[in-house]
Amino acid sequence: MRVSKRATGVIAAGMAAALVASGCSSSEGGGESDSGATADGSITIHGVQPENPLVPANTTETGGGKIIDDLWTGLVEYPNDGGAPRNALAESIETKDSKVFTIKIKKGTKFHDGTEVKAESFVKAWNWAAYSPNGAANGSFFADIAGYDQVTAVDPDDDGPKKAPEPAAKEMSGLKVVDDQTFEVTLSAPTAVFPTKLGYSAFMPLPDVFFTQKPEEFGKKPIANGPVKFVSWEDNVSIKLTRFDDYNLRDKVKVKDVNVKLYQDENAAYADLLSGNLDFLESIPTSALAGEKYKADLGARALNTVTPTTAFIAFPIYDKRFQDPKLRRAVSLAINRQDISDKIFFGTRKPADSWANPLTPGAPAGNCSSCKFDPTQAKQLLTEAGGFTGEMVFYYNADSSHKDWMEAVAQQVKTNLGIEARAEGVPTFAVFRQNINAHSMKGPYRAAWQQDYPDIENWVNPLFVKGGSSNDGLYSNPEVDAGAKAASGAPSLEASHQQFAEVLKKVDADVPTIPIYFYGQQSGHSEKIKKMEPNNVGELDLSSVEL
């Protein structure tokens, strides 16, 4: 699993229909503020080393995802206040049947190399991402589009020695360029949520130069179309961005330069925040939560918000030791989530009791039957599973504040199940994710999901469907796959949500992962910042910053 990029608060079920029908967009321009903000100032914000070069359709974690969200602008955007998705680069998105969509983009927007963003910039990018030989991690997000099955090929032995055959086609039949500003998307079945998904980074446009380079070369010096452009990247040190002065959409930034400092330790980042060497820290470390120390340290510069993000423990189901659902359920029932919330996070996190975050449209409440604390039943299930031989190591990335709660999880499993359990940190998030993607994890591991777009579908298809972009543990249940496909193709959001709720009942029976807590987010900014807003997932909205 990953922590992804985008989310929002509770939105009415008719949001996608409203977006399509209106064709409305936010106001353009934005220019300089009337409040006297420094137009040529600079800020330094917290970041971590991205796992991969910065290619939108191949980025599945927040280290790179946050940078991509700043560098690129998509067809739609998700407002900071949790309101319904609204058009960004799209002039209009129209459909009569939720199967064929006509998308018009705004004229005159540019990539950072000065070339114009055109309809084909989307069509070519989406075809590249969906074509399975290109290996784009987010390729499955295009599965709704007609012809996707022709540009993908199934590996006959998964990670075995055999290779997948060459796909039947290189381009999806469901994409057609109409003119420079218009393209048509035909889906394989009516999908009401489709326009809501279009703000996620997998759907970003790519300039022509991308197709003349190797993706990894482009990703080290990306050319995007958003309010800031790439300057430089020094691994594990910083990524530098600067304002794109030719940007002409709503979210034009006021500051000139943005330095994303790449940390290996959140406590070091917090020390920099207090000393004025860091201007925004998205997540206050747990060491500063005790006694609300961060509030005393920061005063009015301390921020509290909630985001639709859930922390999990994920299982490497490709490891035979973890393939029995009874074992996985036993581990889950042995964890006292309330105790972790109270003692580790001082009440700033809420114990998880559902598979989809409760802030998500369509998410059923309290549907995780294994999220309760029941050590007696846990021991019984462990016995029925045949016990567990050897040491159970719980892994986490050590460059963020996960050590305390992961050690608490391991200790509870050891105490309540009698398993030799411990927690072990992997030095950096990038290396941690590389191990996960290589399917080389030797035990359960920390995971989290920060939804990409506001719909329950995003809590099922990427995570629990076979081949899903973030189904990192290789969980597979044909009934879940079939149910999710039917739910995705439901004619209305209401019907889709009802069907996905039924799919999650099957997921609940299998316990492929363990929901632990729902995020509450504590952030802080420096005295240098006069005004700012967190975006819909708690990241810094660069366009809101005034110095």
Protein Blocks (a to p, Z undefined) as FASTA:
>chain_A
ZZdfbdcddddfklmmmmmmnopacdeejiaafkopafkbccdddddddfbdcdfklccb
fklmmmmmmmpccfbdcdfklpacddfkbmbdcdfklmaccddddehiacfkopacdfkl
mmmmmmmmmmmklopaklmmmmmpghklmmpccdfkljambdcdddfbfbdfkbccfblm
bccdddfbdcfklmmmmmpmklpccdfklmmpcfklmmmmccdfbfbdcfbdcehibccd
dddfkbcbfklcfbfbdcddddfbfklmmmmmmnopafbdfbacfklmggplmmmmnmmm
pccddddddddddddfkbmklmpfklmmmmmmmpcfklmmmmmnnopaccdfbfbdfkbg
hiaghiafklpccfklmmmmmmmnopaedjddddddfkbcfklmmmmmmmmmmmmnopac
dddddfblklmmmmmmnopafbdcddddddfbdcfklmmmmmmgghiaklmnopacfklm
mmmmmmmmpcbfklmmmmmmmmmmmmmmnomaccfbdcdddddddfklmbdcddfkopac
fklpcZZ
